[in-house]
Structures are given as C-alpha cells and as structure tokens.
Amino acid sequence: MIANQVLEKFEEGTVIANPSPGPRKAIVELTTRCNLNCPMCFRQSWTEELGDISEKLFKKILLEFKEAGGEFLWLGGWGEPLIHKKAIEFAEMIKEEGLKLGINSNGLLLDEDKALKLINIGLDRLVISIDASTQGIYEEIRGGDINELLRTLKFMHEAKKKMGKIYPKIEFSFTLMRRNMNELIPLIELAASHGVNMITITNVIPVKKEFNCEKLYGEKKEEVERLIEKASIKSLEANVGLKIPEFTLKTERSCPFVLNMASCVTWNGLVSPCFNFLHTYKCYIYNVEKTIKQVIFGNATRESLSTIWRKQRYVQFRFRVRFFKYPSCTDCKFHEICHFTSTNELDCWGNAPSCADCLFSRGIILCPI
C-alpha cells in the first residue's frame, strides 16, 4: 500500500525522495567491435554502427563517476573491451582514481604482456566468457582457439602466485545451451587447474529463431536437474564457486542492475539502465519474437552522470523496477498472442518502457555485476 502511494506521488511529479548522487556501479562500453562472431550474441540481431569510445569521453565519465560516489567500474558492453587500443591505459586510469575495476572479455586478446600489466595495476575481477571446455565445441561456438586462452590464463595464475597477489579474481561466464551442456563438468575441472575462482552459468536468450531449441529453461527437464546436481558436487570437489541460474519461472522478480545501483554507458555516451536495454535488437522470449528498443535516460557527452542519474524519469524508472510494478508476461496465458509482448516499448499496465518479461529479473539470465 505504501509503495502504491509513493508511486502515485512520483507519477504526479512530486519530488518525494533524495536519490543518491550517482550510480555505485557502471558498465562502460569501450567499443562495439569484437574479434569474434558468436552465433548466440546480441550483436547478431542488431544493425547499429560500430565505434570506439573517445579518450575525452572516457575521462569525463570516469571523473564524474568518481565524483558522484561511484565504487566499481566495469569495462564491458556489447564489444570486446581489449580490442580498444587504449583499454589497458583506461584500466590504469580507473585504478589510479582508487576505484574497483572489472573487465568482461573473451580473453583471446589477453597476451602475457597485457596480463602482467593488469595484475600490476590491481585489476579486481576478470570475467572470461567461455562456453566450452574442448576445442571442437569452443571453435563451433566462438571460433577461436581455447588452448591459446588457457595458456594465457595459466600464465596469469602462475604470475599471481610468484608475485604473491590474489588479484585479479578470475572468473568464467558460461552460456548454457543444449549444444554445450556436456562441457560444463569438464570446465569446472579446467577452472580449478587455471586459477579460476568462480563460474557464472547463464542461460541463452535466442537472437535467432533456430536458437529456440538451444534453451534449457521453461519446461522442467530432468536432464538439466541432473547436470546441475553433478556440477554442484564437482564445484565443491574442485573448490570452484558456481553461480546457478533459474530454469523455471518463480514468483519473485528483482533487477540486478537496480539492486546494485548500476548504470550502463555506450561507447558514444548514451546512458542506459541495464545491459538488456543497452542497444536495439531482436530476440525470442519463450519462443515469442520481441524487439528490444534501446532505452536511454541521457547523453554523457552533454550531461553529467549525476544529472542523468537524478533525472525524475530515471528515478521513477528505478523505483518502479525496485518494486517491480509490471505485469508478468512470461507466465501470462496470452503471452503468445498479446501484441504488447512484441516490444519493450509499452505493456498492458501502461509502463513505458516495460520490464514485464525480463529474464534477468527472473534469474534465468545472470550477468556479472
């Protein structure tokens, strides 16, 4: 009842809260270019131009993030951050400002020289997207050489031990699909032998119709339950942490980006509330084709991060998401025939934009943040 009254006052335009001066966490997209072309990547279903963040814009974002009380900055987004020619320099700038730093990467551009630099500057977390444990499946999904990646990680692990350092914490991000489900158990063993502390398992959001058969969530599947049970046991044996997604719809919904007070910034300075709304693309939510339109609350090239964060429209959005005042489209009996489910622009409760069928909020999709 109190939440409804507060929401009504927000909608009336009354200022009733004093939001924090800025996001505590931020994902900054250095580039939308990538050295790989993974078939399940969001980049497969978009038509936006490719580009790299300018040094001027990056420095502006960094200083404003710190001034607004920011704590943890991620280099990630929809491209490979290490493809940016100044990625290591930017990482060093972040640590010089006393902030915590994480990098989301496929790792194939991480040579020994870059690895040593990242250790020395004090990188906190390195999350490597890896969807296989064997070269055949890795090449099928990612098109690269897993042995090259593992050699670099082994080098990094040994270098940390020699230098007496525990950072960066190295993690794997594993997109679970039907084609690679048998790779998970061996990957846990690989993680243990290469200094990897954690594996985050996430499900796939199909960006092509033919990928609907790859998803393992939805109907209850005994094979998935057995796999997760075995993986959990193996993680305990190997002393490797395991973050496990949901595979069925639960009543509770919560946004990891809002709960972590996070914002995302594109390579050209557009501020989005989450990874899911970072760009415009097409996907399939429980077999229903959906166009996700980019959601933007400001432009960091013209406004400060603090100004954008405190905009009434953005504050209202975060409040609505915090209490999840949205219909539940994914388990609605009209999901497959309702025109509202074709886009995130509007839902049947009048929310614009809508998070009504967000799989991040369901815990089906996990994102390191």
Secondary structure, DSSP 8 states (H G I E B T S, - for coil): -HHHHHHHHHHTT-------SS-SEEEEE-BS--S---TTSGGGG------B--HHHHHHHHHHHHHTT--EEEEESSS-GGGSTTHHHHHHHHHHTT-EEEEEE-STT--HHHHHHHHHHT--EEEEE---SSHHHHHHHT-S-HHHHHHHHHHHHHHHHHHT---SEEEEEEEE-GGGGGGHHHHHHHHHHTTEEEEEEEE---SSGGGGGG---SS--HHHHHHHHHHHHHHHHHT-EEE---SS--S----HHHHTTEEEE-TTSEEESSSTTSS-EEEEETTEEEEE----SEETTTS-HHHHHT-HHHHHHHHHHHTT-S---TT-TTTTT-GGGGBSS--TT--SS--TT-TTTTTSS----
